[in-house]
Amino acid sequence: MTATTTGPSVHRPQPKKIEPQPAGFVADVVAVAGRALRAVPRDLESVMPPVFIALFFFLVNVGTLQKLTEHTIPNFDFRAFQMPTAILLGVTGVSRAPALVIDVQNGYFDRLLLTPVRRLAILLGHLVADVTVAAALTVPIIIVGFLLGVRFEAGPIGIVAFIVIAALWSLAFSGFGYAIALKTGNPGAVNSAFLLFFPFLFLTTSYVPKSQLTGWLKVVATCNPVTYLLEGLRSLVSVGWNAGDLAKALLAIAVVGTLSMTLCFAALRGRIRRS
C-alpha cells in the first residue's frame, strides 16, 4: 500500500480582470480632435478647394469691380471690403463631417460607442478640429490681402480677433453638416451642405455696402445674419474697434450656431439610439 503525501495547498491569485477605464471628458475630446487633425494632411482635397475658390473670387472681384465701385462710392476701399467676403467663402462649410460619415459607414462610429469615450466628446472633438482648421485657412487669405494693400485699422490684435470671429462662424455653420452626416450617413448629402450658404452670402452686402442696395434685396440683406457678420469683420479692417458692429457679428454667429447645434446634437442622439 502506497501512501500519498499531500503538500500544503498553494493559493494562486486569479489574474485581475482588465477593464477599460474612462480617461476623462477633456482627454476624450483631445483624443478625438487629434485623430481628426491628423487625418487632414491625408484629406487635403476637403480643405484646399475652399481656399482656392475664396482666393479666386477675391482676386477676380478686386480686378473687375475695384475701379467701378471706388469711382462710384467716394473714399471706398474695395479690397478691404472684399476680404471678409473671401474669408467667409474660405471657411464656411469646412468641417470633418464627411470623415464622420465614413466612420459611420465603415462601422468605426459604432465601435467607438462600445468604448468608455463620452458620446458628446465624439462630436466636440470634431468641432474642435474644425475650429483649428478654419483658423489656419484664414491665414493665406489674409496674406493675399496684405499683398494687395489691405491693412487692419484694429492693429495686430484686430487680426487675431478677425481670425477668431471667422473660426467661430465656421464652427456655427459646420453644425448643419454634422446634423446631415449623423442623420443621413450620406456623403453626397453632406457635401451639398455648403450650397445652403450661397443664398446667405449673395443676398447680403457681399459686393457693395447696404446703403447702395435697393428694394427687396435691401430688405433681405437687413434680415440676413451674414450681413452683420460681414460688417463686424469689415469694422476690424476699415474702422477699428467698433463695439456695436462686433457685438452684432457675435450675435449673428450665436443665432446661427444655436440653430445648427440644436439640429446637430439632436441628430447625434438619434444616431446613438439607432446604433
HELIX and SHEET records of a PDB file:
HELIX    1   1 PHE A   25  ALA A   39  1                                  15    
HELIX    2   2 VAL A   40  SER A   46  5                                   7    
HELIX    3   3 MET A   48  THR A   72  1                                  25    
HELIX    4   4 PHE A   78  VAL A   91  1                                  14    
HELIX    5   5 ALA A   97  GLN A  105  1                                   9    
HELIX    6   6 TYR A  108  LEU A  113  1                                   6    
HELIX    7   7 ARG A  119  LEU A  147  1                                  29    
HELIX    8   8 GLY A  155  THR A  184  1                                  30    
HELIX    9   9 PRO A  187  ASN A  191  1                                   5    
HELIX   10  10 SER A  192  LEU A  196  5                                   5    
HELIX   11  11 PHE A  197  PHE A  202  1                                   6    
HELIX   12  12 LYS A  210  GLN A  212  5                                   3    
HELIX   13  13 GLY A  215  CYS A  223  1                                   9    
HELIX   14  14 PRO A  225  ARG A  234  1                                  10    
HELIX   15  15 SER A  235  VAL A  239  3                                   5    
HELIX   16  16 ALA A  243  ARG A  274  1                                  32    
END                                                                             
